[in-house]
């Protein structure tokens, strides 16, 4: 089962034959195999945590490249998910470079990070 909780114009739904969500994402408690979406950036940390609670296999999100932070990687790691791929792309009318990021449960990150402040 692939869930697309905020389908917008339906690009992922058409490409992947996803199930969609008609109510509030945070009220969803049903486990799914994958969550694939372009999430709302205004509440991204909470959104990520909820995705990792619901997914049994993986989460794939379209994010602005600067939204992939050590803190968010740590959120995923604490939930048992590691980044397995990052595909950089340019989305028409969006600022900067976007990244389609995939995390899988039980996998290790393909990139490293630290949360130390360098001086």
C-alpha positions in Angstrom: 0.0 0.0 0.0 1.4 3.4 -1.1 -0.2 6.4 0.6 -0.1 9.9 -1.0 -1.4 12.1 1.9 -1.4 15.4 0.0 -2.0 14.7 -3.7 -2.3 18.2 -5.0 -2.6 17.8 -8.8 -2.1 14.1 -8.5 1.3 13.6 -10.2 2.4 10.8 -7.7 -1.0 9.3 -7.7 -1.1 8.9 -11.5 2.5 7.6 -11.6 2.3 5.1 -8.7 -1.4 4.2 -8.3 -1.3 5.5 -4.7 -4.1 5.5 -2.2 -5.0 9.1 -1.2 -6.1 10.6 2.1 -9.3 12.7 2.3 -9.0 13.8 5.9 -6.3 15.2 8.2 -3.0 13.3 7.8 -2.3 13.5 11.6 -5.6 11.6 12.3 -4.4 8.7 10.1 -3.2 5.8 12.2 -3.3 3.0 9.6 0.1 1.5 8.7 1.1 1.6 5.0 4.1 0.2 3.2 5.2 3.5 1.6 4.4 7.2 1.9 5.2 9.2 -1.2 4.4 12.9 -1.3 5.4 16.5 -1.5 4.8 17.4 2.1 3.9 20.8 3.6 7.1 22.5 4.7 5.4 24.6 7.4 5.3 21.6 9.8 8.0 19.4 8.3 9.5 17.9 11.5 6.1 16.7 12.8 5.1 15.5 9.3 8.3 13.4 9.1 7.8 11.9 12.5 4.2 10.9 11.6 5.4 9.4 8.3 7.9 7.3 10.0 5.3 6.1 12.5 2.9 5.0 9.7 5.3 3.5 7.2 6.4 -0.2 7.5 8.8 0.0 4.5 9.7 3.5 3.3 9.0 7.2 2.9 9.8 9.2 -0.2 9.4 12.9 -0.2 10.0 15.8 -2.6 11.9 18.4 -0.6 13.8 21.6 -1.1 17.5 20.6 -0.9 18.1 22.8 2.1 15.4 20.8 4.0 17.6 17.8 4.3 19.2 18.7 7.6 21.1 16.7 10.3 18.2 17.2 12.7 15.8 15.6 10.2 18.2 12.8 9.4 18.4 12.1 13.1 14.6 12.0 13.4 14.6 9.4 10.7 17.4 7.4 12.2 15.7 7.4 15.6 12.6 5.9 13.9 14.8 3.2 12.3 14.9 4.7 8.8 18.0 5.6 6.7 18.3 7.6 3.5 18.8 5.1 0.6 18.6 7.6 -2.3 18.6 11.3 -3.1 17.7 12.4 -6.6 18.4 16.1 -7.3 15.9 17.8 -9.7 14.7 21.2 -10.8 11.0 21.7 -10.3 9.5 24.4 -12.6 8.7 27.6 -10.7 10.3 26.4 -7.4 13.3 28.3 -5.9 16.5 26.3 -6.0 17.2 22.7 -6.4 14.8 20.0 -5.1 15.6 16.6 -3.9 13.4 13.5 -4.1 14.6 11.7 -0.9 13.8 8.0 -0.1 14.2 6.5 3.4 13.8 2.8 4.1 13.2 1.1 7.4 16.2 -0.9 8.7 18.7 0.7 6.2 21.7 2.8 6.9 22.1 6.4 5.5 24.1 6.7 2.3 25.4 10.1 3.5 26.8 11.1 6.9 26.1 14.0 9.2 26.9 15.4 12.5 25.2 18.0 14.7 28.3 19.6 16.0 28.7 23.3 15.4 32.0 23.9 13.6 34.0 27.0 14.4 
